Amino acid sequence: MKRECTTCCNFTAYYEKAYSCFLRTECGNCSKKRETTNRHASCENWSSRSRFKRDKYKVICALDEAICGISAIKLILEEERE
């Protein structure tokens, strides 16, 4: 995997307004350097975005618990209706 700024967790891309959408520009902000950088550049402060995968796992677990709770409420209401 290339260590470009595009895949760094410290990089936030800049977007420009187009007619019906936003287009990603060739540059963005590096929160470590506190300056504008090219998205294909790299530096010694590069770090992976893997922490976002863990956040997705937590969201999936929370949604699973919510679905179980809703299913239990559905069963109770169906039994009361009969």
N, C-alpha and C positions, 0 to 999 in steps of 0.2 A: 504494500500500500504506500502510495506517495504521501509524503508529509507536507502537503500544500495547506495554505491558510484556509482553503475552502472546507477542509475536513477537520479543522482545529476547533475546539470548544471555546477558544478565546476570540474567535472571529465572528462578526456580525455583518452580513452583506448589506450593501446599499441597494435600494431599488429606485427606479424612476417610473413616474406615472406615464402610461401609454393611453391610447384611446379607450380600450376596454379592460385593461389589466395592468399589473405592475411587472416590469421587466427587471431582472437582476443585472446589475452593472458589473464591470470588471474589477471593482475595488470594494472595500469595506473597512470596518473599524476593528482594530486589534485592541482588546481590553488590557492586555499586558503592556504593550508598547505605548498605548494611548495615542495612536496615530492612524492615519489612513494607509492601508496596504493593498497591494495587488492580490487578487484571490489565488493566483498561481505561485505566489512567493512562498518562502518557508523561513523559519528561524529556530533558534534554540528553545523558545518558549512553547513549541508545539505540544499539544496534548490531545488525546483521543476524545471523541464524543461518546464514548461507551457508557458514560454515566446516564445518558438519556434512555438507554435500553433498560436499565434497572427501574427507572421511573415508569416505563411502559408496563413492566411486570407488576408493579404495585397497582397501577390503574386497572389492569386486567383482574387482579385478585379482588380489588374493591368492587368491580362490576359483578364478579361472580358471587360475592356475598350479597349484593343488592338483588340480584336475580333470585337467589335462594329465598331471601326475605319476601320478595313480591310473590313468589310461587306459594309460599306458606300462607300469605294473606288471601291469595286467590282460592286456595283449597278451603279455608275457613268460610269465606263468603259463599262459595258454591254449596257447602254443606248446610249453611243457614237458609239458602234459597230452597233447598229440597225439603 
